[in-house]
């Protein structure tokens, strides 16, 4: 067992995921925080390159393995990002007009389909937020729009051909 939430995922080639809003392993901007925690519930801009040959679509997940739930906390799940896309605009988590054409939102832990900003509980220490972009060998992941992140994960697993990841850090406000 490990503290890495990806330890059971298939071993696939990696590609590059970056953001002008934070660097992997660093603190996320305050505006990424949940509104109830003094932020704006605004998703950061993400860009990627060098996806593996054969990529037909992408899935983005944002997960906090440090949440005191015993099972982590899913902040955002986005499927059917076209294989030709190379970025997601800042704020796309709550603004459909900023999403890549064809991308589909799925529910987070609160049951909504928007990006849910970070809000570690008081006194809980820093939390890690895994922004994981999976490259898939299919054009569209066949899951209902109300599918949970767990169901999305089950369905994407056999189709993953590459993975890019960034980790943002956030502490209690």
C-alpha positions as CSV (number, residue, x, y, z in Angstrom):
1,X,0.0,0.0,0.0
2,X,1.2,3.5,-0.7
3,X,0.1,7.1,-0.2
4,X,-0.1,7.6,-4.0
5,X,-3.7,7.5,-5.3
6,X,-2.4,6.2,-8.6
7,X,-0.8,3.1,-7.3
8,X,-3.3,0.8,-8.8
9,X,-3.7,2.5,-12.1
10,X,-2.2,0.9,-15.3
11,X,1.5,1.7,-15.9
12,X,1.3,3.8,-19.1
13,X,3.6,6.4,-20.7
14,X,3.5,9.9,-19.3
15,X,3.1,13.1,-21.2
16,X,3.4,16.8,-20.2
17,X,0.7,18.7,-18.2
18,X,1.4,22.3,-17.1
19,X,-0.4,25.4,-15.9
20,X,0.4,29.1,-16.0
21,X,-1.4,29.2,-12.6
22,X,0.7,26.9,-10.5
23,X,3.6,24.5,-10.8
24,X,3.3,20.8,-9.7
25,X,4.1,20.4,-6.0
26,X,3.4,24.1,-5.2
27,X,0.5,26.0,-3.6
28,X,-2.6,26.5,-5.7
29,X,-3.8,30.1,-6.1
30,X,-6.3,31.3,-3.5
31,X,-9.0,31.8,-6.2
32,X,-9.0,28.0,-6.7
33,X,-10.3,27.6,-3.1
34,X,-14.0,27.0,-2.5
35,X,-16.1,30.1,-2.1
36,X,-17.0,29.0,1.4
37,X,-13.2,29.0,2.1
38,X,-12.5,32.5,0.8
39,X,-11.9,31.5,-2.9
40,X,-13.8,31.6,-6.1
41,X,-14.3,28.0,-7.1
42,X,-12.4,28.8,-10.3
43,X,-10.5,26.0,-12.1
44,X,-7.0,26.7,-13.2
45,X,-5.8,26.8,-16.8
46,X,-4.2,23.5,-17.9
47,X,-2.2,22.9,-21.0
48,X,-0.6,19.6,-22.3
49,X,1.7,18.3,-25.0
50,X,3.3,15.1,-26.2
51,X,0.2,12.9,-25.7
52,X,0.8,9.4,-27.0
53,X,0.1,8.5,-30.7
54,X,-3.4,7.1,-30.9
55,X,-4.9,9.5,-28.4
56,X,-8.6,10.0,-29.4
57,X,-9.9,11.7,-26.3
58,X,-8.9,12.8,-22.7
59,X,-10.4,12.5,-19.3
60,X,-9.5,15.0,-16.5
61,X,-10.0,14.3,-12.8
62,X,-9.2,16.4,-9.8
63,X,-8.9,14.4,-6.6
64,X,-7.9,15.1,-3.0
65,X,-6.6,11.9,-1.4
66,X,-6.0,13.7,1.9
67,X,-9.7,14.5,2.6
68,X,-10.8,13.1,6.0
69,X,-13.5,11.0,4.4
70,X,-11.6,7.7,4.3
71,X,-12.0,7.6,0.5
72,X,-10.7,11.0,-0.6
73,X,-12.7,13.7,-2.3
74,X,-13.4,14.2,-6.1
75,X,-13.5,17.9,-7.0
76,X,-14.1,17.6,-10.8
77,X,-14.5,15.0,-13.5
78,X,-14.5,15.9,-17.2
79,X,-14.7,13.3,-20.0
80,X,-14.8,13.4,-23.8
81,X,-12.2,16.1,-24.2
82,X,-11.3,15.8,-27.9
83,X,-8.0,14.2,-28.7
84,X,-7.0,17.3,-30.7
85,X,-7.4,19.6,-27.6
86,X,-4.3,20.9,-25.9
87,X,-5.7,23.0,-23.1
88,X,-8.6,23.8,-20.8
89,X,-9.2,27.5,-20.1
90,X,-9.1,29.0,-16.6
91,X,-12.6,29.0,-15.3
92,X,-13.9,26.2,-17.5
93,X,-14.9,24.3,-14.4
94,X,-18.0,26.5,-14.1
95,X,-18.4,28.1,-17.6
96,X,-19.5,25.7,-20.4
97,X,-18.4,28.3,-23.0
98,X,-14.8,27.7,-21.9
99,X,-14.9,23.9,-22.2
100,X,-13.4,22.2,-25.3
101,X,-16.2,21.4,-27.7
102,X,-17.7,18.0,-26.9
103,X,-16.4,17.8,-23.3
104,X,-18.8,16.4,-20.7
105,X,-18.9,17.3,-17.0
106,X,-19.7,14.7,-14.4
107,X,-20.6,15.0,-10.8
108,X,-18.3,15.8,-8.0
109,X,-18.7,14.7,-4.3
110,X,-21.4,17.3,-3.8
111,X,-23.4,15.9,-6.7
112,X,-23.0,18.9,-8.9
113,X,-21.1,18.8,-12.2
114,X,-19.0,21.9,-11.8
115,X,-15.4,22.4,-10.5
116,X,-15.6,22.4,-6.7
117,X,-12.8,24.5,-5.1
118,X,-10.5,23.3,-2.4
119,X,-11.4,23.8,1.3
120,X,-9.3,21.6,3.6
121,X,-10.9,21.5,7.1
122,X,-9.4,23.7,9.8
123,X,-6.4,22.2,11.5
124,X,-6.2,19.4,9.0
125,X,-2.9,20.5,7.4
126,X,-2.0,20.7,3.7
127,X,-3.9,18.7,1.2
128,X,-2.7,17.5,-2.2
129,X,-4.9,17.9,-5.3
130,X,-4.1,15.5,-8.1
131,X,-4.9,17.0,-11.5
132,X,-4.8,13.9,-13.7
133,X,-5.3,13.9,-17.5
134,X,-5.7,10.5,-19.0
135,X,-5.2,9.9,-22.8
136,X,-7.7,7.4,-24.2
137,X,-7.7,5.2,-27.3
138,X,-11.5,5.8,-27.8
139,X,-13.3,8.9,-29.2
140,X,-15.9,9.0,-26.4
141,X,-16.2,7.4,-23.0
142,X,-19.7,5.9,-22.7
143,X,-20.9,6.9,-19.3
144,X,-24.0,8.7,-18.2
145,X,-23.6,12.4,-17.4
146,X,-24.6,11.7,-13.8
147,X,-21.9,9.0,-13.4
148,X,-19.8,9.2,-10.3
149,X,-16.1,9.6,-10.6
150,X,-15.7,6.0,-9.5
151,X,-17.8,4.8,-12.5
152,X,-15.9,7.1,-14.8
153,X,-12.7,5.5,-13.5
154,X,-13.9,2.0,-14.1
155,X,-14.9,2.7,-17.6
156,X,-11.8,4.6,-18.6
157,X,-9.3,2.2,-17.2
158,X,-9.1,-0.3,-20.1
159,X,-8.7,2.6,-22.5
160,X,-5.8,4.6,-20.9
161,X,-2.8,4.9,-23.2
162,X,-1.1,7.8,-21.4
163,X,-1.3,9.9,-18.2
164,X,-0.2,13.4,-17.3
165,X,-0.4,14.8,-13.8
166,X,0.2,17.8,-11.7
167,X,-0.2,18.1,-7.9
168,X,-1.4,21.3,-6.3
169,X,-1.1,22.0,-2.6
170,X,-3.7,23.9,-0.5
171,X,-3.8,24.5,3.3
172,X,-6.6,25.6,5.5
173,X,-7.7,29.2,4.9
